[in-house]
Amino acid sequence: MNAPAIRIDNLAKRYAAPKGAKGAEAEGKLALKGVSFDVPEGSIFGLLGPNGAGKSTLINILAGLVNKTSGSAEIWGFDIDEQRRNASRAIGIVPQEIVFDPFFTPYEVLENQGGFYGIGAKDRRSEELLEAVRLADKRDAYARTLSGGMKRRLLVAKAMVHSPPILVLDEPTAGVDVDLRRQLWELVKELNDEGVTIVLTTHYLEEAEELCDEIAIINHGELIAHKPTADLINMAREKIVAVTLANDVPAAPTHDAFHKVELTGERGVEITYDKDEMSAGQVLAILQAQGLTIEDVTTREADLEDVFVQLTSAS
């Protein structure tokens, strides 16, 4: 079994208190509270959590931009404190913000980044990376003239100039349209197929559900879930049956086993129930026993959004 691409053990970060703070505030903000998990080599790993949960702090610690308070972290087997240079070369970070000189061309952006990593001119992969992110035709255009989606792809290429085995994408599709999001999904999958381990933070839960093999959820600086994506989705016990009735519904049907009943139009009813307690067939039988004639039925399984809301609201 391969060693994990990233190993995080009891990682904590407390930010210094503002000058003059008193009471509880004088201790400073505890952004990470002893978080531990491994990112398997070769996986697409989702790191989810509400705003302020601690995701950015964790990523910034891995990137070397924030110093941890306690605990340890390894990137590709290199300790981020004791072997910082090797750890840094093993990871590429794609930030949420667009960060490069707008007066350079995409080719110049990649050449400069290669120089920062000490890569000799003959060993740089700028042309190859522009091809990979579909920007070869924009090689000599000023970066400021690129569309939002092109700039995102250039950031991915910039993070890959030193051929890191691990790529961290922080909200890579924030603010882009559906088509561009799909293009970025395809690029992530292609990189992963080539052997790159991907760590993805996103607020689009369908994105995590579509791409990720495993997901960790952080809330209030604590790890509240870490499972394969399919197992995480299966944690949601609720299921919804949407029924269209033959006649208008004067009042919502009731039953002790129904968690929630919602009228949708004059003849529509949506019933939420615990799939561990009953089946959709039993729900329909209850409605028919109450004298309701059913014309059409659809069901909806729980998705990652249901699980995310359930976990974060409980923690």
C-alpha positions as CSV (number, residue, x, y, z in Angstrom):
1,M,0.0,0.0,0.0
2,N,1.4,3.4,-1.0
3,A,2.2,6.1,1.6
4,P,-0.4,8.9,1.6
5,A,0.3,11.9,-0.7
6,I,-0.5,14.2,2.3
7,R,-0.5,13.2,5.9
8,I,-2.0,15.6,8.5
9,D,-1.7,14.7,12.2
10,N,-3.4,16.7,15.0
11,L,-2.8,19.9,13.1
12,A,-3.8,23.1,15.1
13,K,-3.5,26.8,14.4
14,R,-4.3,29.6,16.8
15,Y,-4.0,33.1,15.5
16,A,-2.7,35.8,17.8
17,A,-5.3,38.0,19.5
18,P,-5.8,41.6,18.3
19,K,-3.9,44.2,20.3
20,G,-5.9,45.2,23.4
21,A,-8.3,42.2,23.2
22,K,-9.7,41.1,26.5
23,G,-11.5,38.1,28.0
24,A,-11.9,35.1,25.7
25,E,-10.7,37.1,22.7
26,A,-7.3,37.6,24.4
27,E,-6.5,34.0,23.7
28,G,-6.7,34.5,19.9
29,K,-8.8,32.6,17.4
30,L,-8.4,28.8,17.2
31,A,-8.8,28.2,13.5
32,L,-7.8,24.5,13.5
33,K,-8.5,22.2,16.4
34,G,-6.3,19.1,16.0
35,V,-7.3,18.0,12.5
36,S,-6.0,14.6,11.3
37,F,-6.5,12.9,7.9
38,D,-4.6,11.4,5.0
39,V,-4.9,12.1,1.3
40,P,-4.4,8.9,-0.7
41,E,-1.9,9.0,-3.5
42,G,-3.5,9.3,-6.9
43,S,-6.9,10.3,-5.6
44,I,-9.1,13.3,-6.1
45,F,-9.8,14.4,-2.6
46,G,-12.5,16.9,-1.6
47,L,-12.0,19.3,1.3
48,L,-15.3,20.9,2.2
49,G,-16.7,23.2,4.8
50,P,-18.6,26.4,5.3
51,N,-16.9,29.8,5.1
52,G,-14.6,30.3,8.1
53,A,-14.4,26.5,8.8
54,G,-10.6,26.4,8.5
55,K,-10.0,25.1,5.0
56,S,-8.0,28.1,3.8
57,T,-5.9,28.0,7.0
58,L,-5.1,24.4,6.4
59,I,-4.1,25.0,2.7
60,N,-2.0,28.0,3.6
61,I,-0.1,25.9,6.2
62,L,0.6,23.3,3.5
63,A,1.7,26.1,1.1
64,G,4.1,27.5,3.7
65,L,2.2,30.8,4.0
66,V,1.0,30.2,7.6
67,N,2.9,28.7,10.4
68,K,1.1,25.9,12.4
69,T,0.7,26.1,16.1
70,S,1.1,22.4,16.8
71,G,0.7,19.0,15.1
72,S,2.5,17.9,12.0
73,A,2.0,17.6,8.2
74,E,3.9,15.7,5.5
75,I,3.7,16.4,1.8
76,W,4.9,13.4,-0.4
77,G,6.6,12.1,2.7
78,F,8.4,15.4,3.5
79,D,7.8,17.1,6.8
80,I,6.7,20.7,6.2
81,D,9.0,22.0,8.9
82,E,12.1,19.8,8.7
83,Q,12.1,19.4,4.9
84,R,10.3,22.6,3.7
85,R,12.1,22.9,0.4
86,N,11.3,19.3,-0.7
87,A,7.7,19.6,0.6
88,S,7.2,22.8,-1.4
89,R,8.4,21.3,-4.6
90,A,6.0,18.4,-4.2
91,I,2.9,20.5,-4.2
92,G,1.3,23.1,-6.5
93,I,-1.3,25.5,-5.2
94,V,-4.0,27.0,-7.5
95,P,-5.4,29.9,-5.4
96,Q,-9.0,31.2,-5.6
97,E,-7.7,34.7,-6.5
98,I,-6.3,35.5,-9.9
99,V,-2.6,36.1,-9.2
100,F,-0.2,36.9,-12.0
101,D,1.2,39.9,-13.8
102,P,-1.5,41.0,-16.3
103,F,1.2,42.6,-18.6
104,F,3.0,39.2,-19.2
105,T,1.9,36.7,-21.8
106,P,0.9,33.2,-20.7
107,Y,4.2,31.9,-22.0
108,E,6.1,34.6,-20.0
109,V,4.1,33.8,-16.9
110,L,5.1,30.1,-17.0
111,E,8.7,30.9,-18.0
112,N,9.1,33.3,-15.0
113,Q,7.5,30.8,-12.6
114,G,9.9,28.1,-13.9
115,G,12.8,30.5,-13.1
116,F,11.5,31.0,-9.6
117,Y,11.8,27.3,-9.0
118,G,15.3,27.2,-10.4
119,I,14.3,25.2,-13.5
120,G,16.8,25.7,-16.3
121,A,15.5,27.2,-19.6
122,K,16.0,23.9,-21.5
123,D,14.1,21.9,-18.9
124,R,11.0,24.1,-18.7
125,R,7.7,22.8,-19.9
126,S,5.9,26.1,-20.8
127,E,4.8,25.1,-24.3
128,E,3.7,21.6,-23.1
129,L,1.7,23.1,-20.2
130,L,0.0,25.7,-22.5
131,E,-1.1,22.8,-24.7
132,A,-2.3,20.8,-21.7
133,V,-4.6,23.7,-20.5
134,R,-5.7,24.6,-24.1
135,L,-4.0,28.0,-24.1
136,A,-1.4,27.3,-26.9
137,D,-3.2,29.7,-29.2
138,K,-3.0,32.4,-26.5
139,R,0.7,32.0,-26.0
140,D,1.7,35.6,-26.8
141,A,-1.5,37.4,-25.8
142,Y,-1.3,39.7,-22.7
143,A,-2.7,37.7,-19.7
144,R,-5.1,40.6,-18.9
145,T,-6.9,40.0,-22.2
146,L,-7.8,36.4,-21.3
147,S,-11.3,35.4,-20.3
148,G,-12.0,34.3,-16.7
149,G,-11.9,30.7,-17.6
150,M,-8.6,31.1,-19.5
151,K,-7.1,32.8,-16.5
152,R,-8.2,29.9,-14.3
153,R,-6.5,27.4,-16.6
154,L,-3.4,29.5,-16.7
155,L,-3.3,29.4,-12.9
156,V,-3.4,25.6,-13.1
157,A,-0.5,25.6,-15.6
158,K,1.4,28.0,-13.4
159,A,1.0,25.6,-10.4
160,M,2.3,22.7,-12.5
161,V,5.6,24.2,-13.9
162,H,7.7,22.3,-11.4
163,S,5.9,19.0,-12.1
164,P,4.5,18.5,-8.6
165,P,2.8,15.2,-7.8
166,I,0.2,17.0,-5.8
167,L,-2.1,19.8,-6.9
168,V,-4.3,21.8,-4.6
169,L,-7.2,23.7,-6.2
170,D,-8.8,26.3,-3.9
171,E,-12.3,27.0,-5.3
172,P,-11.2,26.7,-8.9
173,T,-14.6,27.2,-10.5
174,A,-15.8,30.1,-8.3
175,G,-17.5,32.7,-10.4
176,V,-17.2,30.9,-13.8
177,D,-20.2,29.8,-15.9
178,V,-21.4,26.2,-16.3
179,D,-19.5,25.6,-19.6
180,L,-16.2,26.8,-18.1
181,R,-16.8,24.8,-15.0
182,R,-17.2,21.6,-17.1
183,Q,-14.0,22.4,-18.9
184,L,-12.1,22.7,-15.7
185,W,-13.6,19.4,-14.5
186,E,-12.3,17.7,-17.6
187,L,-8.8,19.2,-17.0
188,V,-8.8,18.0,-13.4
189,K,-9.8,14.5,-14.5
190,E,-7.0,14.5,-17.2
191,L,-4.4,15.6,-14.7
192,N,-5.5,12.9,-12.2
193,D,-5.5,10.3,-15.0
194,E,-1.8,11.2,-15.5
195,G,-1.1,10.4,-11.9
196,V,-1.4,13.8,-10.2
197,T,-3.1,13.7,-6.7
198,I,-5.7,16.4,-6.6
199,V,-7.0,18.2,-3.5
200,L,-10.1,20.2,-4.3
201,T,-11.9,22.8,-2.1
202,T,-15.3,23.9,-3.4
203,H,-18.6,25.3,-2.4
204,Y,-20.3,23.5,-5.3
205,L,-21.3,20.3,-3.7
206,E,-22.3,18.7,-7.0
207,E,-18.7,19.3,-8.1
208,A,-17.3,17.4,-5.2
209,E,-19.8,14.6,-5.8
210,E,-18.9,14.4,-9.4
211,L,-15.1,14.4,-9.0
212,C,-14.0,13.3,-5.6
213,D,-13.0,9.8,-4.5
214,E,-12.9,10.8,-0.8
215,I,-14.2,13.8,1.0
216,A,-13.3,15.4,4.4
217,I,-15.6,18.0,5.9
218,I,-14.3,20.6,8.3
219,N,-16.5,22.8,10.5
220,H,-15.5,25.3,13.2
221,G,-11.9,24.1,12.8
222,E,-12.7,20.4,13.5
223,L,-12.9,17.4,11.2
224,I,-16.5,16.2,11.3
225,A,-16.5,13.6,8.5
226,H,-13.9,11.8,6.3
227,K,-15.2,9.0,4.1
228,P,-15.3,7.8,0.5
229,T,-17.8,9.9,-1.4
230,A,-20.3,7.1,-1.8
231,D,-20.2,6.2,1.9
232,L,-20.7,9.9,2.8
233,I,-23.8,10.2,0.6
234,N,-25.2,7.0,2.1
235,M,-25.1,8.7,5.5
236,A,-28.2,10.7,4.5
237,R,-31.1,8.6,5.6
238,E,-33.9,10.8,4.2
239,K,-35.5,10.2,0.8
240,I,-38.2,12.2,-1.0
241,V,-41.2,10.9,-2.8
242,A,-43.0,13.4,-5.1
243,V,-46.5,12.4,-5.9
244,T,-49.0,13.9,-8.4
245,L,-52.6,13.1,-7.3
246,A,-55.7,12.7,-9.5
247,N,-57.6,15.4,-7.5
248,D,-56.8,18.6,-5.8
249,V,-55.4,18.2,-2.3
250,P,-57.3,20.3,0.3
251,A,-54.8,19.5,3.1
252,A,-51.5,17.8,3.3
253,P,-51.7,14.1,4.2
254,T,-50.2,13.2,7.6
255,H,-48.6,10.1,9.1
256,D,-46.2,9.6,12.1
257,A,-43.6,8.1,9.7
258,F,-43.5,11.2,7.5
259,H,-40.7,13.5,8.4
260,K,-41.9,16.3,6.2
261,V,-44.9,16.9,3.9
262,E,-45.0,19.7,1.4
263,L,-47.8,20.7,-1.0
264,T,-46.4,21.5,-4.5
265,G,-49.3,23.0,-6.5
266,E,-52.9,22.0,-6.3
267,R,-52.3,18.2,-6.8
268,G,-48.6,17.8,-5.9
269,V,-47.3,16.4,-2.6
270,E,-43.6,15.9,-1.6
271,I,-43.1,13.5,1.3
272,T,-39.7,13.1,3.1
273,Y,-39.2,9.9,5.1
274,D,-36.4,7.8,6.6
275,K,-35.4,5.2,4.1
276,D,-34.2,3.0,7.0
277,E,-37.7,2.9,8.5
278,M,-39.8,2.4,5.4
279,S,-39.9,2.2,1.6
280,A,-41.4,4.3,-1.1
281,G,-44.0,1.6,-1.7
282,Q,-45.1,1.8,1.9
283,V,-45.4,5.6,1.6
284,L,-47.7,5.2,-1.5
285,A,-49.7,2.5,0.4
286,I,-50.3,5.0,3.2
287,L,-51.5,7.6,0.8
288,Q,-53.9,5.2,-1.0
289,A,-55.2,4.0,2.4
290,Q,-56.1,7.7,3.1
291,G,-58.3,7.7,-0.1
292,L,-55.8,9.5,-2.4
293,T,-55.5,8.4,-6.0
294,I,-52.0,8.6,-7.4
295,E,-51.3,9.6,-11.0
296,D,-47.6,9.9,-11.1
297,V,-44.6,9.3,-8.8
298,T,-40.9,10.3,-8.7
299,T,-38.3,9.7,-6.0
300,R,-35.1,11.6,-5.1
301,E,-32.2,10.0,-3.3
302,A,-30.2,12.0,-0.8
303,D,-27.1,13.8,-2.3
304,L,-24.0,15.3,-0.9
305,E,-25.7,18.6,-0.2
306,D,-28.2,16.8,2.1
307,V,-25.3,15.2,4.0
308,F,-23.3,18.4,4.2
309,V,-26.3,20.4,5.6
310,Q,-27.0,17.6,8.1
311,L,-23.5,17.4,9.4
312,T,-22.6,21.1,9.5
313,S,-25.9,22.1,11.2
314,A,-25.4,19.4,13.9
315,S,-21.8,20.4,14.7
